[in-house]
Amino acid sequence: MKIAFIGDSYSSYSQDGQYKEHWSYKLAQQFPQHHYYNYALGGRGVDYHQWCLLDAKQRGIDVVFINRSFNHRVAQLCSDNEFKFIEDIIDDNYSTLFVGANTHIWYSIHSNNPVNTVPRHVFEKELSVALGDKSVSMTNQDHNDKWFNNVDQLYNFKHIIKLELLPLVENSAQYQLKEAYNIQRKMFLKEETIEEILLFYGLILSLEDDHWTPKANTWVLNNYILTQETIDILSK
C-alpha cells in the first residue's frame, strides 16, 4: 500500500529536530512492506492540505494520516509557474514531498508578513491584506473546522485516519502525553510552566521549540497513533 502523511510541523519529517526520529518514520520502520509519502509542512493549514490530498489521489495513495492544524493558517496559489509536488527519496520506503518555489504564498496571524517568495507580478501588499483578512475570518475558520471534521467522508481513499496532535481538542495526543506524565498537576505544585516540565522529562526539544523529542515521538506513536484499527490496516 501507499501511505501519506498530511499536516503541519507535528506530522512533518523535515521539521527541525525530527527526521528519522519522527513518529511517521518510526511507523514506516514497523510496517516496511508499504511505501510512505510525507507531505506535512510546518505552519500549513486546510488550503495546503487540500492541495496535498489532490496530489495524493493522483499518486494512488491508499491510506492518509492527516492532522488538524490551526484554522488561521491560509494559503493562495499564484504565478504562472507549474504547481507540482517534488519527491525527495529518504530511503527505500519513505519519501518527502514539497512544492517548488514561486507557486504559492501562505500566511499565519502569528507572522507579520506572508511567507514564501511572491512572484514579481503579484501585488504583494494587496495579497498580504487579503490573506490577512482570510486568516482572521471566523467564517473561514468555522469552515475549516467543518472540513476537517468531515474530511474522511469527502474523499474516497481506502482509509483516512484523522489525528489530533495539537492541543486543539480534548484528548489530543499532546493532551494524552501531558496526562501520562501528570504535567498539569506538577506545574501547579512546582509553579513551573508546562514547557519547563516537558523539557525536564525530555519530551520537547527546548523552551523555544516545543516539538517532540525522540522519546515523545515514540510515546505518541505507541500510545496514540497505533490504535488497533491502524495496526489492522497497516498489517495487511
C-alpha positions in Angstrom: 0.0 0.0 0.0 0.9 3.6 -0.4 0.6 5.7 2.8 0.6 9.5 3.0 1.1 11.9 5.9 -0.5 15.3 5.6 -0.5 18.1 8.2 1.7 20.7 9.9 5.0 20.5 11.7 3.9 17.8 14.1 3.4 15.4 11.2 6.5 16.7 9.3 9.6 14.6 8.8 11.5 17.7 7.7 10.8 19.8 10.8 14.0 20.8 12.7 14.8 18.1 15.3 12.6 15.4 13.7 13.8 13.5 10.6 14.4 9.8 11.3 13.3 10.3 15.0 9.9 11.4 13.8 6.9 9.2 14.6 6.0 8.8 10.9 9.4 7.4 10.1 9.3 5.1 13.1 5.9 3.9 11.9 7.4 3.2 8.4 10.1 1.1 10.0 7.5 -1.0 11.9 5.5 -1.7 8.7 8.2 -1.7 6.0 6.0 -3.5 3.4 4.4 -0.2 2.4 5.7 3.0 0.8 5.3 6.3 2.7 4.9 9.8 1.4 5.2 12.7 3.8 3.6 15.9 2.6 3.4 17.6 6.0 5.0 21.0 6.4 5.2 23.4 9.3 2.6 26.2 9.5 0.3 24.9 6.9 -3.5 24.6 7.1 -6.5 23.4 5.2 -5.7 25.2 1.9 -2.4 23.5 1.7 -3.7 20.2 2.9 -6.4 20.2 0.1 -3.6 20.5 -2.5 -1.8 17.6 -0.8 -4.9 15.4 -1.0 -5.3 16.0 -4.7 -1.7 15.0 -5.4 -2.1 12.0 -3.1 -5.2 10.9 -5.1 -3.3 11.3 -8.3 -0.4 9.2 -6.9 -2.8 6.4 -6.0 -2.3 6.7 -2.2 -4.3 4.2 -0.3 -4.2 5.5 3.3 -3.9 9.1 4.5 -2.9 10.2 8.0 -4.0 13.8 8.4 -3.7 16.0 11.5 -5.9 19.0 12.4 -3.9 22.3 12.1 -4.7 25.8 13.3 -7.5 27.3 11.4 -5.9 30.7 10.8 -3.2 29.2 8.6 -4.2 30.1 5.0 -2.6 29.9 1.5 -3.1 31.1 -2.0 -1.9 29.8 -5.4 -0.3 32.5 -7.5 2.0 33.0 -10.5 2.1 31.2 -13.8 4.7 28.6 -12.7 3.7 25.0 -12.7 2.4 23.8 -9.3 3.6 20.3 -8.5 5.0 18.3 -5.7 8.6 17.2 -5.9 9.6 13.9 -4.3 12.7 13.6 -2.2 13.6 10.0 -1.5 14.7 9.4 2.0 15.2 5.6 1.8 13.6 2.6 0.1 10.1 3.0 1.5 10.0 6.7 2.7 9.8 9.9 0.7 9.0 13.5 1.4 7.2 15.8 -1.0 7.5 19.6 -1.3 6.2 22.2 -3.6 8.5 24.2 -5.9 9.2 27.9 -5.1 7.2 30.8 -6.5 3.9 29.0 -6.9 2.0 29.9 -3.8 2.1 32.0 -0.7 1.0 31.2 2.8 0.1 33.3 5.8 -0.5 33.0 9.5 -1.6 35.6 12.0 1.5 34.5 14.0 3.7 36.1 11.4 3.7 39.7 10.3 4.3 39.0 6.6 3.3 36.4 4.1 5.8 33.6 4.0 7.4 32.4 0.7 8.7 34.4 -2.2 5.9 36.3 -4.0 6.3 36.3 -7.8 7.2 39.8 -9.1 3.9 40.4 -10.9 1.8 39.7 -7.9 0.8 42.7 -5.9 2.4 41.8 -2.6 0.6 44.4 -0.4 -2.9 43.6 -1.7 -2.3 39.8 -1.4 -1.0 40.2 2.1 -4.1 42.2 3.1 -6.4 39.6 1.5 -4.7 36.7 3.2 -4.6 38.5 6.5 -8.4 39.1 6.3 -8.9 35.4 5.4 -6.6 34.3 8.3 -8.7 36.1 11.0 -12.1 35.4 9.4 -14.3 33.4 11.8 -16.4 32.3 8.8 -13.3 30.8 7.2 -12.1 29.3 10.5 -15.5 27.7 11.1 -15.5 26.3 7.6 -12.0 24.8 8.2 -13.3 23.0 11.3 -16.2 21.6 9.4 -13.9 20.5 6.6 -11.6 18.6 8.9 -14.4 17.0 10.9 -15.8 15.6 7.6 -12.6 15.0 5.6 -12.8 11.2 5.9 -16.3 11.4 4.3 -15.3 13.8 1.5 -12.5 11.8 -0.3 -12.6 8.2 -1.5 -9.2 6.9 -0.2 -9.4 3.4 1.2 -8.7 4.9 4.7 -8.3 8.5 6.1 -7.1 8.5 9.6 -7.7 11.8 11.4 -5.1 12.8 14.0 -5.5 15.3 16.8 -1.8 16.0 17.6 -2.2 19.6 18.8 -4.0 20.7 22.0 -6.9 22.0 20.0 -9.5 19.4 21.2 -9.9 17.3 24.3 -7.9 14.0 24.4 -5.4 15.1 21.7 -2.0 13.4 21.5 -0.5 16.4 23.2 -3.1 16.2 26.0 -2.6 12.5 26.5 1.2 13.0 26.6 0.8 15.6 29.4 -1.6 13.3 31.2 0.8 10.4 31.1 3.4 12.5 32.9 0.9 14.3 35.1 2.2 17.6 33.8 -0.7 19.8 34.8 -0.5 18.7 38.5 3.2 19.0 38.6 3.0 22.5 37.1 0.6 23.5 39.8 2.7 22.1 42.6 6.0 23.4 41.4 4.8 26.7 39.9 6.7 25.9 36.7 5.5 26.3 33.2 4.2 23.4 31.1 7.2 23.8 28.8 9.7 23.7 31.7 8.2 20.4 32.9 8.0 18.9 29.4 11.7 19.8 28.9 12.6 18.3 32.3 11.1 15.0 31.3 12.8 15.1 27.9 9.6 15.5 25.9 10.3 18.7 23.9 13.4 19.9 22.2 13.9 23.2 24.1 12.0 26.0 25.8 12.0 27.8 22.4 11.0 24.7 20.4 8.1 22.6 21.8 8.3 20.0 19.0 8.7 16.4 20.3 11.9 14.7 21.2 12.6 11.1 20.1 11.3 10.0 23.5 8.0 11.9 22.9 7.7 10.8 19.3 8.0 7.1 20.4 5.4 7.6 23.1 2.9 9.3 20.7 3.4 6.6 18.1 2.9 3.7 20.6 0.1 5.3 22.7 -1.8 7.5 20.2 -1.1 6.7 16.6 -1.1 2.9 16.7 -4.6 2.2 17.6 -5.9 -1.3 17.0 -7.7 -0.1 13.8 -4.5 1.5 12.5 -2.5 -1.7 13.3 -5.1 -3.8 11.4 -4.9 -1.5 8.4 -1.1 -1.5 8.2 -0.7 -5.2 8.9 -2.3 -6.1 5.6 
